[in-house]
Amino acid sequence: MTKAILYYVHDPMCSWCWGFSRALTALLESLPQEIEVQRLLGGLAPDSDIAMPESMQEQIKSNWSRIEDTISGVKFNFDFWTEAIPRRSTYPACRAVIAARQQGEQYDVLMTQEIQKAYYQEARNPSDNSTLIELANNLGLSIDTFKKDLVSEETQEKLMEEISIARELYAESYPNIVLKTGDSIQSIPINYNDSNVMLNAIEKTLLI
C-alpha cells in the first residue's frame, strides 16, 4: 500500500496561516497514524528593503480585520502598522524556519509560532534578521549556528526547493493542504473553524 503524505504549505508571515493554526493543530492530532505529514514553506514575498506602499498596508490591515471576523478567537495587534516599518518580504522568516529546523525538526513549528507571535501580537517585524535572531534566542537555539544558517546559500537553496515542490503540488495560496497518495494529488479544502470537515475530506479521499 502506498504511503499517504499530507503536505501543509504555509508562510510564517501569512496572516491566514496564523488564523488557521488552531484548526491545523486539531486536524493533525486527529489524523490517522499511517499518514505522513510534511511541512513546506511556500514563500509569499521575496527579499525587499522597500517599505510597503500605503495602499498595500491598507489592504493587509483590511485583511486582518476580515480574518478576525471570519475565524473565532483570532485577534491582531494593529500597533504593528505604526510601530514597525512594514516590508513585503517574507523570505527572511521562511529562512529562519529552515535555519531553526537545522537544530531539530521540532523547531520548524516552534519558530513558526514565535514569528507569528512576534508579528501579530507583539508588533515586531519578522522581515528583519535582528528580530529573527531574538526569536531564535527565545527558543534556546545556538545563536552562532542560527546566524550562519539564516544567511547561508544552502538555506536559500532549501527554501527555493520547497517553493518549487509547493508549485508542483499546485499549492499557490496559503495555507494549503494537499494529500498525495501514489501519483494522485488532492487539494483538501481549508476550514478555519472546524477541523472535522477537513478530516472527513481526507478520510473520504483515502477511500477512493
Residue, then its C-alpha position, 0 to 999 in steps of 0.5 A: m500500500t502506498k504511503a499517504i503524505l499530507y503536505y501543509v504549505h504555509d508562510p510564517m508571515c501569512s496572516w491566514c496561516w496564523g488564523f488557521s493554526r488552531a484548526l491545523t493543530a486539531l486536524l493533525e492530532s486527529l489524523p490517522q497514524e499511517i499518514e505522513v505529514q510534511r511541512l513546506l514553506g511556500g514563500l509569499a514575498p521575496d527579499s525587499d528593503i522597500a517599505m510597503p506602499e500605503s495602499m498595500q498596508e491598507q489592504i493587509k490591515s483590511n485583511w486582518s480585520r476580515i480574518e478576525d471576523t471570519i475565524s473565532g478567537v483570532k485577534f491582531n495587534f494593529d500597533f504593528w502598522t505604526e510601530a514597525i516599518p512594514r516590508r513585503s518580504t517574507y523570505p527572511a522568516c521562511r529562512a529562519v524556519i529552515a535555519a531553526r529546523q537545522q537544530g531539530e525538526q521540532y523547531d520548524v513549528l516552534m519558530t513558526q509560532e514565535i514569528q507569528k507571535a512576534y508579528y501579530q501580537e507583539a508588533r515586531n517585524p519578522s522581515d528583519n534578521s535582528t528580530l529573527i535572531e531574538l526569536a531564535n534566542n527565545l527558543g534556546l537555539s545556538i545563536d552562532t549556528f542560527k546566524k550562519d544558517l539564516v544567511s547561508e546559500e544552502t538555506q536559500e537553496k532549501l527554501m527555493e526547493e520547497i517553493s518549487i515542490a509547493r508549485e508542483l503540488y499546485a499549492e499557490s495560496y496559503p495555507n494549503i493542504v494537499l494529500k498525495t497518495g501514489d501519483s494522485i494529488q488532492s487539494i483538501p479544502i481549508n476550514y478555519n473553524d472546524s477541523n472535522v470537515m477537513l478530516n472527513a475530506i481526507e478520510k473520504t479521499l483515502l477511500i477512493 
